[in-house]
Amino acid sequence: MHVFNSKREKALKLTHPFRWFFQRLEVYDAKNEMIGAIQQRFAFFHKSFDVEDPRGKIRYEVRSPIWKVWTFTFSKHGREVAEVQKRWSGLLSEMFTDKDNFVLSLHGENLDSEDRLLILSAALFVDLQYFERKAR
C-alpha cells in the first residue's frame, strides 16, 4: 500500500509479508527506508500488537480489551499516548457497505513525525486485520 501526501508525493509504503500466523506490517518512508513495523502478538482475551522500530525494539504496545472490541490504545511504559476507535456508521451502512469510520486521537504532545506515521500505519493495519471483509 502506498500513502501519498496532499502534494501527491509518496509519504509511506506499507508492506504486508505473507505469514500464516501473527501478521506483520512493515512501514517505509518516502526514501524507502524502514521506519518500523507493526507486529501482531498472541493474546487470549484481547487483540495485541507491538509497534517496533527498525531494529525490532518495541516503541508502543497496542491493546484492545475484550469489552472494548472497537477501541485500540497505544501505550508506552504504561502511559497511553494514542487511541484508535471505530465508530458506528449506522445500521444500513454497517449491513450493506464496507465503509468504516475511525477516529485517531494522539494524546502525546511530544510524538515525533516517525511516531505519528507508525501510529497511522497501525490504525490502517487494525482496519485491514479486523474490519475489512476478505475477498472471496
ZIVEN-V101924 format. One record per pair of residues at least 12 apart in sequence whose C-alpha atoms are under 10 Angstrom apart, sorted by the first residue. I is the first residue (numbers start at 1). J is the second residue. If there is no record, write none. Layout:
i/j
I/J
I/J
//
This chain:
i/j
1/13
1/14
1/15
1/16
1/27
2/14
2/15
2/28
2/29
2/30
3/29
3/30
3/121
4/30
9/30
10/29
10/30
10/31
10/32
11/28
11/29
11/30
11/31
11/32
11/117
12/27
12/28
12/29
12/30
12/31
12/32
12/33
12/34
12/35
12/117
12/118
12/121
13/26
13/27
13/28
13/29
13/30
13/31
13/32
13/33
13/34
13/121
14/26
14/27
14/28
14/29
14/34
14/37
14/121
14/124
14/125
15/27
15/28
15/37
16/37
16/38
16/125
21/40
21/41
21/42
22/39
22/40
22/41
22/42
22/48
22/49
23/38
23/39
23/40
23/41
23/49
23/125
23/129
24/37
24/38
24/39
24/40
24/41
24/49
24/50
24/51
24/125
25/37
25/38
25/39
25/40
25/51
25/121
25/122
25/124
25/125
26/38
26/39
26/51
26/52
26/53
26/54
26/118
26/121
26/122
27/52
27/53
27/54
27/114
27/117
27/118
27/121
27/122
28/54
28/117
28/118
29/114
29/117
33/54
34/53
34/54
34/55
35/52
35/53
35/54
35/55
35/114
35/115
35/117
35/118
36/51
36/52
36/53
36/54
36/55
36/56
36/57
36/58
36/59
36/114
36/115
36/117
36/118
36/121
37/50
37/51
37/52
37/53
37/54
37/55
37/56
37/57
37/58
37/59
37/118
37/121
37/122
38/50
38/51
38/52
38/53
38/56
38/58
38/59
38/60
38/61
38/62
38/118
38/119
38/121
38/122
38/123
38/125
38/126
39/51
39/52
39/56
39/58
39/61
39/62
39/122
39/125
40/62
40/125
40/126
40/129
41/61
41/62
41/63
43/63
44/66
45/64
45/65
45/66
45/67
46/63
46/64
46/65
46/66
46/67
46/68
46/69
46/72
47/62
47/63
47/64
47/65
47/66
47/69
47/71
47/72
47/126
47/130
48/61
48/62
48/63
48/64
48/65
48/72
48/73
49/61
49/62
49/63
49/64
49/72
49/74
49/122
49/125
49/126
50/62
50/63
50/74
50/75
50/122
51/74
51/75
51/115
51/118
51/119
51/121
51/122
52/118
53/114
53/115
53/118
58/76
59/74
59/75
59/76
59/77
59/115
59/118
60/73
60/74
60/75
60/76
60/77
60/78
60/79
60/80
60/81
60/82
60/115
60/118
60/119
61/73
61/74
61/75
61/76
61/77
61/78
61/80
62/74
62/75
62/76
62/80
62/82
62/83
62/84
62/119
62/122
62/126
63/75
63/83
64/83
64/84
64/85
68/85
69/85
69/86
69/130
70/84
70/85
70/86
70/87
70/88
70/102
70/126
70/130
70/131
71/83
71/84
71/85
71/86
71/87
71/102
71/103
72/84
72/85
72/86
72/104
72/122
72/123
72/126
73/85
73/104
73/105
74/105
74/106
74/107
74/119
74/122
75/108
76/108
79/107
79/108
80/106
80/107
80/108
81/105
81/106
81/107
81/108
81/109
81/110
81/111
81/119
82/104
82/105
82/106
82/107
82/108
82/111
82/116
82/119
83/103
83/104
83/105
83/106
83/107
83/119
83/123
84/102
84/103
84/104
84/105
84/106
84/119
84/120
84/122
84/123
84/124
84/126
84/127
85/101
85/102
85/103
85/104
85/105
85/123
86/100
86/101
86/102
86/103
86/104
86/123
86/126
86/127
86/131
87/100
87/101
87/102
87/103
88/100
88/101
88/102
89/101
89/102
97/133
98/131
98/132
98/133
99/131
99/132
100/127
100/131
100/132
101/127
102/123
102/124
102/127
103/123
104/119
104/120
104/123
105/119
106/119
//
